[in-house]
Amino acid sequence: MNEAGKSGVERLRVLYVEEGLSHPARNLLPLLASSVDYYLVTAERDREFAEHYSMPIYAFPSPQFPVQRAWTIRRLAARVLRETKVDLIHSHSGTDFLLPRTNVPVVTHVHGSWQADWRRAWRTAGPAKKMRHLVGYLHYVVPESISIRRATHIVTVSEAVKQEVIQLYGIPPERVTVVPNAVPEYVHNIGCAKRPEDPPRLVYVGRLHPSRGIAEFAAAFARAPDLKVEFLVLGDGPAREFLHSLACRDPRIRLLGALPHEEVLRWLERTNIFVFPTYYEGFGLALLEAMATGHACIVRDIPVMEEVLGREAGILCNSVQAMVEAVADLVSNPEKRFEMQRRAKIRARGFSWQKSAHILMDVYNKIAGDSLGPAKKRPRIALFLPSLSVGGVERVMLNLAAGFSKYSVSVDLVLAKAEGEYMRHIPTGVRVVDLHASRVLRSLFPLAKYLKIERPEALISAKDYANIVAIGAKLLARTSTQVIVSVHTTLSRHVKHAATFKERKVMPFLARQLYPCATKVVAVSNGVADDLAHFLKLPRDHLKVIYNPVVAEEIFALAQQPVNHPWFKPNSAKVILSIGRLTKAKDYSTLIEAFAKVRQQRDVRLAILGDGEERPSLEGLVRRLGLENDVWLPGFVNPPYPYLARASVFVLSSIWEGFPTVIVEALAFGVPVVSTDCPSGPREILDNGRFGELVPVGDVEALADAILRALDVPHDPERLKRRAKQFSVDNAVTEYLKLLGLHGSGLEN
């Protein structure tokens, strides 16, 4: 029995059927594995994947003839259904048409409608090809029709495919849910170094099939000899011979064939214009990868292209000739091309596997109905935040949510407004509650309503106004919910440097009146606790110090993602790294000035990952110091861990903090740390300087000297890693459960 079963909590059991695990399956299934027990019926080549994620696999050899494969799938699925009580079947259209009849609900995944594609091909086929299309109808359309009509619920990869399923098969809209495809996070980090001055390079990725329109586009491209741009074609298929003949006559066209996915990504890193002249597409995963890797995209104007690319982030054309003209325009206009690259990359960020996993999990729970049984009796813990915009506090609360979800606890992430860059990183199994408030103070009554209806065991909040709203909502709702407010900054310093009257006077007044009404006030460091006791006059026994949950196993896996910036390649110059929002509190001007002194003595580089209102002044300072080639300000980078793991020194130059989690993350990777001795947190984390350099705030000379020492003096990475383990997610979650009186009550997973 799995661990969840031991604690009396039933996990969802899903029979997953596919001819061979697709790209979406390989990304979605691991994300859902924390809440779902999968039993795989798939091809033998997927055994390594199944064993890696400890999923039972019932494999069949591949390739097989379609009918033979269908009967094999039927036999293996029947075996699973005999041996295991599953809650639902997740299959793919055309694969499951011979599945045994059962009362178990079936979710059918549709990547694209064979019938819609077949109808288009039939209308344009000549008499000689119609017989071949009739065979295709029997092989593909009939099985798809059986699959879709017997399904309890249908999942499609795009709104365009959903509408086709509804129109072609008469399926009610409420029985169809869109679960979009996405790309892994590391793909978004490819192409970050592209610039407007890069020479234009054109690329197509996909099957070389008549329905993709690539042969027509290549012919139109060949008829434009004045277009001075290289055209790379990656793929294989029936149109290969025609394209090969074109490439022999036109040196601009390079036919590279079908390549492994890693090699495709390397080519996408070196190109900047992507063409996709397809007549039909279910979603366009190749297009999304091109967007994520920073391409100006030119596509045929079909419904799904507008859904994925949009009209602001690319060019939609009605003909291949119009596409060639659009290519010529982008080749001659590098600024326009680069702006389109930037927009496409931003739009690609809107698609994430985490978000799709949440949608799919909702479908599972909806279809499985009451099969979770005892799971409904779990105690519920709610975490309240204004939003999931980029920030250390938001990352900490997501770590807490992930930590709680590993116990037999239902976790709600309650947001004043469900928006922000970190929305794609919500842990699987965590329910998002959107209060739809334009500002956090306006979420008071919606939050009180939530507390009255859901009655969670505890509400844990973070950030000043969210804390005030959490306490106010508890008083309005009059429930027994424990309210824990957490403070992540040195409040007196924050108020002292505040720019508005509301921050300087109103917020401290409300905090003094309401914080004593909280069940407990959690400070993220002893320095923060001392400041709260003095500034808000809180009794020390009303305060509890719980260090932030920083070190999670996921960060080490994320650090393995490739880094494509040349500074982080082997044998390059050492890189000094800092991570944080570009604000006055972080005092990056002092860091840049200190780096200028270090650069005079060492061949080093400085990278500051983050964005904020101070960017223009910092970029101006870099120019005045002549450091344009030595300082990199890429903006927000997610995840930052591949860069942090490869840094030579990490520097924190802040004027004040609460608990700088990024110092702990640097220690977790064994990276030497230099930090200002600001209130509060660095001195506690670094144990009075035993695990890193501490320098006075704003002292350029002292900071430069400390960086030089960190670069030159050998250090023991394992010693730093051992220190970081004291700030693990498990430790923080255990402390919170003890505080709530839930630890040791049978909740351990």
Summary of the structure (lengths in Angstrom):
residues: 749
radius of gyration: 28.3
end to end distance: 12.5
largest distance: 88.4
contacts: 2612
relative contact order: 0.07
helix: 49%
strand: 17%
